[in-house]
């Protein structure tokens, strides 16, 4: 009996020590309520590092944008960066717009005005009217991004608000060329463009995709991802697994309408590009100052 009691006490000590070690290594403190603050974004420790966790934490910071102008209508996405409604998106989503309507993830609709544009980087800053208490996204550091790391994309492809997809970073520093002409390709449909497949026209590797980019062009360094992107994702977020925005989705290859109608070549082909968030942060001062061009 004495021997059994000693063994039982030893087992209890080892078990308690193991539990303490696991708790220490995982940082699972019951008093924290199961939540952890990651760069200003509240992500549940139970789902941290998962697509579901990232989607839950970041989706409230992603909006759908509908712009109307003399060249037609365009639909895209945007990322809330301040609680009073500053939103970063692509220049080609809102350029030339006389009216901009934004819908947040909770279904509320706002009117917005363009604050500044930079066609050379395909970036724009818009501001919601009479907005407050919005959830601003956490902007990460794109210099730390590595090939192969997991990412999540959130946007409004084809008007499907709040669509979440996932994949990896396929490559860094890709030279992507897009039109710098505000009216180039504007028309009806997702992203407001009418190239084959309906996506925003761009060039990569000396070839043109989704239509003619025109004579006025600009080239920027982009992150490449295989996360599914479709027309309407432009201006939306590419996010790391800690819930930080690492890029603004800007270009994607869309299969031609002929291919999409067949059994092969339809759907996302896993060739998407995003403007690194450090490029965005470096341009914010200029955009906030009302730059145009």
Number of C-alpha atoms within 10 A of each C-alpha: 6 7 8 9 10 11 12 12 12 12 12 12 12 12 12 12 12 12 12 13 12 12 13 11 9 10 13 17 11 9 7 10 10 14 17 17 11 15 14 13 19 18 24 19 19 12 14 19 17 19 23 13 19 27 22 15 20 25 24 18 25 29 30 28 32 24 22 21 17 11 17 17 22 25 31 32 34 32 31 28 19 18 15 17 23 23 28 28 28 27 27 33 33 31 28 18 21 12 15 23 16 24 18 21 15 10 11 9 15 17 16 22 17 24 17 23 29 22 20 17 21 27 27 31 29 24 23 20 13 10 14 11 9 16 20 21 26 21 21 21 16 19 11 7 19 14 13 12 13 21 28 28 29 32 32 28 24 17 20 12 23 24 17 21 17 20 17 18 23 19 16 19 13 17 17 22 25 28 24 22 20 19 16 21 25 24 21 16 19 26 34 27 27 20 22 20 24 26 29 33 26 25 22 13 9 8 8 15 22 24 19 18 22 14 10 11 15 19 18 17 17 25 28 27 29 22 25 21 33 27 27 32 34 34 37 33 35 29 27 25 18 22 31 26 26 28 29 31 30 33 30 28 26 28 22 18 15 12 15 16 12 9 7 10 15 16 16 17 16 19 17 24 31 26 29 26 24 17 19 22 13 10 18 20 12 15 21 17 11 16 16 14 17
